[in-house]
Amino acid sequence: MITIAQITKSLTDIEKRVLAEIKESEKNGYSDAKIRAALLKSGASPQTISKCMKLAHPLLTNVWLWVSIATFVLVISTALFVYLSPHPECTTDSDCSRGYECIA
């Protein structure tokens, strides 16, 4: 697996400066939109900015992380729906779906 450090070593000097500027601007509380606008104004190419933004936010681009989170939420939601859904009244013990005894 390729690490961020290995990718950073293969960056050009401009990309390294753009990445450093992104990280510094984020520390100072600037939004991605403002950072992108400032970098475009300074002459950085949109491709360079996009590449460096992805490197600055590796978790946001990790597909498996989002698939795992979505699966977890789906499983929990389904379990809660099944558990909390209303059950019809039963009239005999054989009508009770979860092994309860009917009290009629």
N, C-alpha and C positions, 0 to 999 in steps of 0.2 A: 504494500500500500504506500502511496506517495504521501509524504507529509507536507505540511505548510512550509516548513523550513527548506525542504528540497525545492519546492516551487519558487520560493522567495529567492533562492540562489540563482535561478535561471531567469529572473526578471532583468530587463534593461535598466539602465540608470534612471530613465524617466519614469518607468513603472515603479521603481523603488521609491522615488520622490513622491509620486502620486499616492502610493500606498501609505507612506509616512504621513502625508498631509491629511489623508482620510482619517487615519487613527488619531492624529492630534486634534483634528476638528471635532471628532466624535467625543473625545475627552472634554472638550470645551462646550459640549452640549448642542452642537449644530446638527440639524436634521440632514438626512441623506440628500434631500432635494436641494438644500442650500449649499451643501458640499459640492454636489454635482455641478450646480450653476457656477460656483466660484472656480472650479477646476476648468470648466469649459471656457470661462472668461479669461483664464490664465493661459489658454492655448493647448490644453491637453485634449487629445482626441477622444471622442465618445467611446471607441472600442477600448482604449487604455483605461478609461474611467470605469467602464463596466467590468472589465477583467479585475481591476484592483478592488472594486466594491465587493465582488464575489469572494476575493481572498480575504477581505476585511470581515466578512460575515459568513464564515464557512458553515455554520449551523443552519442558516436560512436556505442554503442550497442542497442540503443533505436530504435526498428523496426518501431514503429508508427511515430517517427519523420521523418525517411527516406521515409516512405510511404506518409506522408503528403507533404513533399517537392517534391517528384516525381509527385504526383497528381497535385499540384499547377503548376509545370513547364509544365506538359502535357496540362492542361486547358489553360494556357496563350499561349503556342505554337499553340494550335489548334485555339484559337480565333484570334491570329495574322495571321495565315495562311488563315483563311476564310476571314478576313477583307482585307488583303493585296493581295490576289490572283486576277489576272486579270479577268475582266468580259468581255464577248463577246459584241460586238457592237449590239445595238438594232436598229431596223428599224421602229417599231411602239411602242406606249406607253405600249401595253400589253406584249411586249417582255422584258421590263425593269424589272429586278428582285427585285430591292429594292425600288420601288415606284418612281423612277425618271421619268421625262418626256423626251422623245426622241426629239432631235433637229435634224431633217433631212434636 
